[in-house]
Amino acid sequence: MKALKKIAAAVVASACAISLAACGGESASETTDLQYKDIELGTTGTDITTTIKLYSHRTDMLQDSYNGTTWEQYIAEFNEMYPNITVEVDAGTDYGNSALTRLQGGDWGDIMMIPTVDASELGNYFLSYGKVDDLKDLVHYVYAQHYKDEVYGISSTGNAVGIVYNKAVFEQAGITELPTTPEEFLDDLQAIKDNTDATPLYTNYAAGWTMGAWDAYVGGTATGDATYMNQKLLHTQDPFSDPGDGTHMYNVYKILYEAVADGLTEDDYSTTDWEGSKTQMNNGEIATMVLGSWAVSQMQAAGDNADDIGYMPFPITVDGQQYTSSTADYAYGINKDSSKENQEAAMIFVKWMTDKSGFAYNEGGLPVSMLEENDKLPELYSEFDNVTFLEDEPAVDGEEDLFNDLNSDSELAINASGDARVQAIVEHASNGDMTYDEMVEEWNGKWNQALEDEGIEPEYTTVAD
């Protein structure tokens, strides 16, 4: 694993807040015995003739105007190897909610990008690809959708987290070195405001889901600890408090609060436009957006200035070192109630998308396949030479759903579509009706109460000594 040799920990565990009751149609009369590890593309399943349906979050890839590779193009290439497997794609906006609705109704086809489902309930809906030990040397992020040694999802791509930025705007503002601390980043935003016409930091408040992206930075990126997100946090009192060294959750969200309070964001947060922001970033009207690496290719494709779009590490330094969390994106889940033939066709398609399509690389993501030919990092990570990549380690045995339970009890929904909580930061900072520390106190109270409700005796605290 040459290009990924800096990835330092095991794998990311899923963090979801919504528990679903088992439901769906009647089980298939036969379930395939085929496992992911046994598939030889071009050989396995060449006698299958069927139609499978995929429900995806990528609505843009269904549009002829999409500047990247469309679903139609991927499927046409797949059909060169498997001409008798027809793949039909449907995609939904507000995917997190629409996918849950379809999942509960049972009408979603053969493959779905797995929404927020408790790990213990994955087997109620999805077919196992095989055992963890059988897949961990074939794909990255093998723990992202697993339960009790069974793997129920193969990630579509991996993401490292940082900040999308316009290089030309930074140059115009006189910024010659990328920031490595919150203070440096806020100073750079001020320089952009003072010396350019660009919006320094665009919140994308109105889209909602874009605000939840801030949660992705509070684990390994802000702590340098691959065990923090899925293990230590679950036993931490006052996790939102200031540790006094510019790290942890406190300093991630404080960047957003301070930027809004200091007038370094758009004039009216309620009128932000996600689709329009891509073009604005491309043409230099926006300097920065806090989003995963997946967003870079979309910004580059939104105009004539692709070379101006860069990706910088998130500006937090832990004991002199910067980190970035490497996490699984949406994972392909196969319907356990599909016919045996469709299950096999679906698994073959997933393996083709993972090993042969180049999807992860095309989308500016980290590779999922461990095949040597896929062991390469996109150019967008050129600013990450001195950054350590971390994959969050999974929850310990017996605590696979504890994060979900704490999220639900506290209603904080960290890394689980907690858009409203992050939007509230923008609202209070703009209105000046609640200080940041008052918000932190409220969050801590909710989290601490959730720990108590779950019978967890805290082992750690984030409060500065």
C-alpha positions as CSV (number, residue, x, y, z in Angstrom):
1,M,0.0,0.0,0.0
2,K,2.5,2.6,-1.3
3,A,0.5,5.7,-1.8
4,L,-1.5,5.1,1.3
5,K,1.4,4.3,3.6
6,K,0.7,7.4,5.7
7,I,-2.7,6.1,6.7
8,A,-2.0,5.3,10.3
9,A,-4.9,3.5,11.9
10,A,-7.3,0.7,11.2
11,V,-10.6,1.8,9.7
12,V,-13.6,4.0,10.2
13,A,-16.6,2.7,12.0
14,S,-20.1,3.9,11.0
15,A,-21.6,6.6,13.1
16,C,-25.4,6.8,12.8
17,A,-28.2,8.1,14.9
18,I,-31.4,6.6,13.6
19,S,-32.5,3.1,14.6
20,L,-34.7,1.3,12.1
21,A,-37.0,-1.6,12.8
22,A,-36.6,-4.6,10.7
23,C,-39.0,-4.6,7.7
24,G,-39.1,-5.1,4.0
25,G,-40.5,-7.6,1.6
26,E,-40.4,-11.4,1.8
27,S,-36.9,-12.9,1.7
28,A,-35.7,-14.3,-1.5
29,S,-36.4,-18.0,-1.9
30,E,-32.7,-18.5,-2.4
31,T,-29.8,-16.4,-1.2
32,T,-26.5,-16.4,-3.0
33,D,-23.5,-18.1,-1.5
34,L,-21.3,-15.9,-3.7
35,Q,-18.9,-13.8,-1.6
36,Y,-16.9,-10.7,-2.7
37,K,-13.6,-12.4,-2.3
38,D,-14.6,-15.1,-4.8
39,I,-15.5,-12.9,-7.7
40,E,-13.2,-12.9,-10.7
41,L,-14.3,-10.1,-12.9
42,G,-14.9,-11.2,-16.5
43,T,-15.3,-14.8,-15.4
44,T,-17.7,-15.0,-12.5
45,G,-21.3,-14.5,-13.5
46,T,-20.9,-14.2,-17.3
47,D,-23.9,-16.4,-17.7
48,I,-26.2,-14.1,-15.8
49,T,-29.0,-12.2,-17.7
50,T,-30.9,-9.8,-15.5
51,T,-31.8,-6.2,-14.7
52,I,-30.7,-4.7,-11.4
53,K,-31.6,-1.4,-9.8
54,L,-29.3,1.0,-8.0
55,Y,-30.6,3.8,-5.7
56,S,-27.9,6.5,-5.4
57,H,-27.2,9.9,-3.8
58,R,-25.5,11.1,-7.0
59,T,-28.2,12.9,-8.9
60,D,-25.7,14.9,-10.8
61,M,-24.3,11.8,-12.5
62,L,-27.7,11.2,-14.1
63,Q,-27.5,14.6,-15.9
64,D,-26.1,14.9,-19.4
65,S,-24.6,18.3,-18.4
66,Y,-22.4,16.6,-15.7
67,N,-18.8,17.3,-16.5
68,G,-17.5,14.1,-14.9
69,T,-18.2,10.5,-15.8
70,T,-21.9,9.9,-15.7
71,W,-23.7,6.7,-14.6
72,E,-24.5,6.0,-18.3
73,Q,-20.8,6.0,-19.1
74,Y,-19.9,3.8,-16.2
75,I,-22.6,1.3,-17.0
76,A,-21.7,1.3,-20.7
77,E,-18.1,0.3,-19.8
78,F,-19.4,-2.3,-17.3
79,N,-21.6,-3.8,-20.1
80,E,-18.5,-4.4,-22.3
81,M,-17.6,-7.1,-19.7
82,Y,-21.1,-8.0,-18.7
83,P,-23.4,-7.3,-21.6
84,N,-26.4,-9.2,-20.2
85,I,-26.6,-7.4,-16.8
86,T,-28.7,-4.3,-17.2
87,V,-28.2,-1.6,-14.5
88,E,-30.8,1.0,-13.9
89,V,-30.0,3.9,-11.7
90,D,-32.4,6.1,-9.7
91,A,-31.1,8.9,-7.5
92,G,-32.7,11.1,-4.8
93,T,-32.1,14.5,-3.4
94,D,-32.0,14.9,0.4
95,Y,-30.7,11.4,0.2
96,G,-30.2,10.7,3.9
97,N,-34.0,11.0,4.4
98,S,-35.3,9.7,1.1
99,A,-33.1,6.5,1.4
100,L,-34.4,5.8,4.9
101,T,-38.0,6.2,3.6
102,R,-37.3,3.7,0.8
103,L,-35.5,1.3,3.0
104,Q,-38.4,1.1,5.5
105,G,-40.8,0.7,2.6
106,G,-38.8,-2.0,1.0
107,D,-39.1,-0.5,-2.5
108,W,-35.5,0.4,-3.3
109,G,-34.2,-2.1,-5.8
110,D,-31.1,-4.3,-5.5
111,I,-28.3,-1.9,-4.5
112,M,-28.5,1.2,-2.3
113,M,-26.0,3.6,-0.8
114,I,-26.4,2.7,2.8
115,P,-28.0,5.5,4.9
116,T,-27.7,5.9,8.6
117,V,-28.6,2.5,10.0
118,D,-27.6,1.1,13.4
119,A,-24.8,-1.5,12.9
120,S,-26.9,-4.1,14.7
121,E,-29.7,-3.7,12.1
122,L,-27.6,-3.9,8.9
123,G,-28.3,-7.6,8.5
124,N,-32.1,-6.9,8.5
125,Y,-31.7,-5.2,5.2
126,F,-28.4,-6.0,3.5
127,L,-26.6,-9.0,2.2
128,S,-23.2,-9.8,3.7
129,Y,-20.2,-9.5,1.3
130,G,-18.3,-11.9,3.6
131,K,-16.2,-11.9,6.7
132,V,-14.0,-9.0,7.8
133,D,-10.9,-11.2,7.7
134,D,-11.7,-12.2,4.1
135,L,-12.1,-8.6,2.9
136,K,-9.6,-6.5,4.9
137,D,-6.8,-7.2,2.4
138,L,-9.1,-6.5,-0.6
139,V,-10.7,-3.1,0.3
140,H,-10.2,-0.2,2.6
141,Y,-12.8,0.9,5.1
142,V,-13.9,-2.6,5.7
143,Y,-15.3,-1.7,9.1
144,A,-17.4,1.2,7.9
145,Q,-20.6,-1.0,7.5
146,H,-20.0,-4.1,9.5
147,Y,-21.4,-6.0,12.4
148,K,-20.2,-9.0,14.3
149,D,-17.5,-9.8,11.7
150,E,-19.9,-9.5,8.7
151,V,-19.3,-6.8,6.1
152,Y,-22.6,-5.3,4.7
153,G,-21.2,-2.4,2.7
154,I,-18.3,-1.7,0.3
155,S,-17.5,2.0,0.3
156,S,-17.8,3.8,-3.0
157,T,-14.8,6.0,-2.3
158,G,-12.7,7.3,0.6
159,N,-12.6,10.9,1.7
160,A,-9.9,12.9,3.5
161,V,-11.1,16.1,5.1
162,G,-9.8,19.6,4.6
163,I,-11.0,22.8,3.0
164,V,-11.7,23.6,-0.6
165,Y,-10.1,26.9,-1.6
166,N,-9.4,29.2,-4.5
167,K,-5.7,29.5,-5.1
168,A,-6.0,32.7,-7.2
169,V,-8.0,34.4,-4.4
170,F,-5.4,33.5,-1.8
171,E,-2.6,34.8,-4.1
172,Q,-4.6,38.1,-4.6
173,A,-5.0,38.4,-0.8
174,G,-1.2,38.1,-0.4
175,I,-1.4,34.7,1.4
176,T,1.8,32.8,0.7
177,E,1.6,30.0,3.2
178,L,-1.4,27.8,4.1
179,P,-2.8,28.2,7.7
180,T,-2.1,25.5,10.2
181,T,-4.1,26.9,13.2
182,P,-7.5,28.4,13.7
183,E,-6.0,31.8,14.4
184,E,-4.0,31.7,11.2
185,F,-7.0,30.7,9.2
186,L,-9.2,33.5,10.6
187,D,-6.4,35.9,9.9
188,D,-6.3,34.7,6.3
189,L,-10.1,35.1,5.9
190,Q,-9.7,38.7,7.1
191,A,-6.9,39.3,4.6
192,I,-9.2,38.0,1.9
193,K,-12.0,40.3,3.0
194,D,-9.6,43.3,3.1
195,N,-7.9,42.7,-0.2
196,T,-10.3,40.9,-2.6
197,D,-14.0,41.0,-3.5
198,A,-14.4,37.3,-2.7
199,T,-16.5,35.9,0.1
200,P,-13.8,34.6,2.5
201,L,-15.8,31.6,3.9
202,Y,-19.1,30.4,2.3
203,T,-21.2,28.6,4.8
204,N,-23.7,27.0,2.4
205,Y,-26.2,27.3,5.3
206,A,-29.4,27.0,3.3
207,A,-28.6,23.6,1.9
208,G,-28.5,22.1,5.4
209,W,-26.6,18.9,4.7
210,T,-23.5,21.0,3.8
211,M,-23.3,22.3,7.3
212,G,-23.1,18.8,8.8
213,A,-19.8,18.5,7.0
214,W,-18.2,20.4,9.9
215,D,-18.7,17.3,12.1
216,A,-16.2,15.3,10.0
217,Y,-13.3,17.3,11.5
218,V,-13.8,16.7,15.2
219,G,-12.2,13.2,15.3
220,G,-8.7,12.4,14.1
221,T,-8.3,15.7,12.3
222,A,-8.8,17.7,15.5
223,T,-7.2,15.3,18.0
224,G,-4.6,13.3,16.1
225,D,-6.1,10.2,17.8
226,A,-7.6,7.4,15.7
227,T,-9.3,6.0,18.8
228,Y,-11.1,9.3,19.7
229,M,-14.2,9.3,17.6
230,N,-15.6,5.8,18.1
231,Q,-14.0,4.9,21.5
232,K,-12.8,7.7,23.7
233,L,-15.5,10.2,22.9
234,L,-18.1,7.7,24.1
235,H,-16.6,8.0,27.6
236,T,-15.8,11.7,27.6
237,Q,-17.4,14.3,29.8
238,D,-17.7,17.8,28.5
239,P,-16.3,16.9,25.0
240,F,-17.1,20.3,23.5
241,S,-15.0,22.2,26.1
242,D,-11.8,24.1,25.2
243,P,-8.7,21.9,25.9
244,G,-6.6,25.1,25.8
245,D,-4.3,24.1,23.0
246,G,-6.3,24.9,19.8
247,T,-7.5,21.4,19.2
248,H,-10.6,19.2,19.6
249,M,-14.2,20.0,18.9
250,Y,-14.2,23.3,20.6
251,N,-11.8,24.8,18.1
252,V,-13.4,23.2,15.0
253,Y,-16.8,24.8,15.6
254,K,-15.3,28.0,17.0
255,I,-13.8,28.8,13.6
256,L,-17.3,28.9,12.1
257,Y,-18.7,31.0,14.9
258,E,-15.9,33.5,14.8
259,A,-16.0,33.8,11.0
260,V,-19.7,34.6,11.0
261,A,-19.4,36.9,14.0
262,D,-16.6,38.8,12.3
263,G,-18.4,39.2,9.0
264,L,-16.1,36.9,7.1
265,T,-19.0,34.9,5.5
266,E,-21.7,35.7,3.0
267,D,-24.0,38.7,3.7
268,D,-27.2,36.7,4.1
269,Y,-26.7,33.1,5.2
270,S,-30.4,32.2,4.5
271,T,-29.9,32.8,0.7
272,T,-26.9,30.6,0.1
273,D,-27.1,28.4,-3.0
274,W,-25.3,25.0,-3.1
275,E,-25.4,24.6,-6.9
276,G,-24.5,28.2,-7.5
277,S,-21.7,28.1,-5.1
278,K,-19.7,25.7,-7.2
279,T,-19.5,28.2,-10.1
280,Q,-18.8,31.0,-7.6
281,M,-15.9,29.0,-6.2
282,N,-14.6,28.3,-9.6
283,N,-14.6,31.9,-10.8
284,G,-13.1,33.3,-7.6
285,E,-16.2,34.8,-5.9
286,I,-15.7,32.4,-3.0
287,A,-12.4,31.8,-1.3
288,T,-13.1,28.8,1.0
289,M,-15.7,26.2,1.8
290,V,-15.4,23.5,4.5
291,L,-16.3,20.3,2.7
292,G,-14.8,16.8,2.1
293,S,-12.4,16.1,-0.7
294,W,-15.3,14.8,-2.8
295,A,-16.3,18.4,-3.5
296,V,-13.1,19.4,-5.3
297,S,-14.0,17.7,-8.6
298,Q,-17.4,19.3,-8.6
299,M,-15.9,22.8,-8.0
300,Q,-13.3,22.2,-10.7
301,A,-16.0,21.1,-13.2
302,A,-18.2,24.1,-12.6
303,G,-16.3,26.6,-14.8
304,D,-13.2,27.3,-16.8
305,N,-10.8,27.7,-13.8
306,A,-10.3,24.2,-12.6
307,D,-6.6,24.8,-11.9
308,D,-7.5,27.5,-9.4
309,I,-9.3,25.0,-7.1
310,G,-7.2,23.5,-4.4
311,Y,-7.6,21.5,-1.2
312,M,-5.9,22.4,2.0
313,P,-5.5,20.5,5.3
314,F,-7.9,21.7,8.0
315,P,-6.1,24.3,10.1
316,I,-5.6,22.5,13.4
317,T,-2.2,21.3,14.6
318,V,-1.7,18.7,17.4
319,D,1.7,18.8,19.1
320,G,3.3,20.2,15.9
321,Q,1.6,17.8,13.5
322,Q,-1.4,18.1,11.2
323,Y,-3.8,15.2,10.7
324,T,-6.7,14.4,8.4
325,S,-9.4,11.9,9.0
326,S,-9.7,9.4,6.2
327,T,-13.3,8.1,6.1
328,A,-15.5,6.0,4.0
329,D,-18.1,7.7,1.8
330,Y,-21.5,6.1,1.1
331,A,-21.2,2.3,0.8
332,Y,-23.0,0.0,-1.6
333,G,-25.5,-2.2,0.2
334,I,-27.1,-5.2,-1.6
335,N,-30.8,-6.1,-0.8
336,K,-31.0,-9.3,1.2
337,D,-34.5,-9.8,-0.3
338,S,-33.5,-9.6,-3.9
339,S,-33.4,-12.8,-6.0
340,K,-30.3,-14.9,-5.9
341,E,-29.5,-13.9,-9.5
342,N,-29.9,-10.2,-8.8
343,Q,-27.8,-10.5,-5.6
344,E,-24.9,-12.0,-7.6
345,A,-25.3,-9.5,-10.4
346,A,-25.3,-6.7,-7.9
347,M,-22.2,-8.0,-6.1
348,I,-20.4,-8.3,-9.4
349,F,-21.3,-4.7,-10.3
350,V,-20.1,-3.4,-6.9
351,K,-16.8,-5.2,-7.4
352,W,-16.4,-3.8,-10.9
353,M,-17.2,-0.2,-9.6
354,T,-14.5,-0.7,-6.9
355,D,-11.8,-2.5,-8.8
356,K,-12.2,-1.4,-12.5
357,S,-14.3,1.7,-12.9
358,G,-11.8,4.3,-11.5
359,F,-14.8,5.9,-9.7
360,A,-12.9,6.8,-6.5
361,Y,-10.0,8.4,-8.4
362,N,-12.3,10.2,-10.9
363,E,-14.2,11.7,-7.9
364,G,-11.0,12.9,-6.3
365,G,-11.3,10.4,-3.5
366,L,-9.0,7.9,-1.8
367,P,-9.0,4.4,-3.3
368,V,-11.1,1.7,-1.8
369,S,-9.7,-1.2,-3.8
370,M,-6.3,-2.5,-2.7
371,L,-5.3,-3.7,-6.1
372,E,-1.9,-2.3,-7.0
373,E,-3.2,-0.4,-10.1
374,N,-5.6,1.5,-7.8
375,D,-2.9,2.5,-5.3
376,K,-2.6,6.2,-6.2
377,L,-3.7,9.5,-4.7
378,P,-5.3,12.2,-6.7
379,E,-3.4,15.4,-7.4
380,L,-5.8,17.3,-5.1
381,Y,-3.9,16.0,-2.1
382,S,-0.7,17.7,-3.2
383,E,-0.9,20.0,-0.1
384,F,-1.0,17.1,2.3
385,D,2.6,16.0,2.0
386,N,3.3,16.7,5.7
387,V,-0.1,15.6,6.9
388,T,-0.8,12.2,8.6
389,F,-3.8,10.4,7.3
390,L,-5.9,8.6,10.0
391,E,-8.6,6.1,9.7
392,D,-10.7,6.1,12.8
393,E,-10.6,2.8,14.7
394,P,-14.0,1.0,15.2
395,A,-15.9,0.9,18.4
396,V,-14.9,-1.8,20.9
397,D,-16.9,-5.0,21.0
398,G,-20.3,-4.4,22.7
399,E,-20.3,-0.7,22.0
400,E,-21.1,-0.8,18.2
401,D,-24.3,1.2,18.7
402,L,-23.4,3.3,21.7
403,F,-22.4,6.3,19.6
404,N,-25.8,6.2,18.0
405,D,-27.5,5.9,21.3
406,L,-25.7,8.9,22.7
407,N,-26.4,10.9,19.6
408,S,-30.0,10.1,19.9
409,D,-30.3,10.7,23.6
410,S,-28.5,14.0,23.4
411,E,-30.2,15.0,20.1
412,L,-26.7,16.3,19.0
413,A,-26.4,14.0,16.0
414,I,-22.6,14.3,15.6
415,N,-21.6,13.0,12.3
416,A,-25.2,11.8,11.7
417,S,-26.9,14.6,9.8
418,G,-26.6,17.1,12.7
419,D,-27.2,19.9,10.3
420,A,-29.5,21.9,12.5
421,R,-26.9,22.0,15.4
422,V,-24.3,23.4,13.0
423,Q,-26.7,25.8,11.4
424,A,-27.5,27.2,14.9
425,I,-23.8,28.2,15.2
426,V,-24.3,30.5,12.1
427,E,-27.6,31.8,13.4
428,H,-26.4,32.7,16.9
429,A,-23.1,34.2,15.7
430,S,-25.0,36.3,13.1
431,N,-27.7,37.4,15.5
432,G,-25.4,37.9,18.5
433,D,-28.0,36.4,20.8
434,M,-25.9,33.6,22.2
435,T,-22.1,33.4,22.8
436,Y,-20.1,30.5,21.6
437,D,-19.3,29.4,25.1
438,E,-23.0,29.5,26.0
439,M,-23.6,27.1,23.0
440,V,-20.7,24.9,24.2
441,E,-22.2,24.7,27.7
442,E,-25.6,23.7,26.2
443,W,-24.0,20.9,24.1
444,N,-22.0,19.6,27.0
445,G,-25.1,19.5,29.2
446,K,-26.9,17.4,26.6
447,W,-24.0,15.0,26.1
448,N,-23.3,14.6,29.8
449,Q,-27.0,13.8,30.4
450,A,-26.9,11.2,27.6
451,L,-23.8,9.5,29.2
452,E,-25.8,9.4,32.5
453,D,-28.9,8.0,30.8
454,E,-26.8,5.2,29.1
455,G,-25.1,4.4,32.4
456,I,-21.7,5.5,31.2
457,E,-19.2,6.6,33.9
458,P,-16.9,9.1,32.1
459,E,-13.2,8.2,31.9
460,Y,-12.0,11.4,30.1
461,T,-12.7,15.1,30.0
462,T,-11.7,17.8,27.5
463,V,-11.6,20.6,30.0
464,A,-8.2,22.4,30.1
465,D,-6.2,21.8,33.3
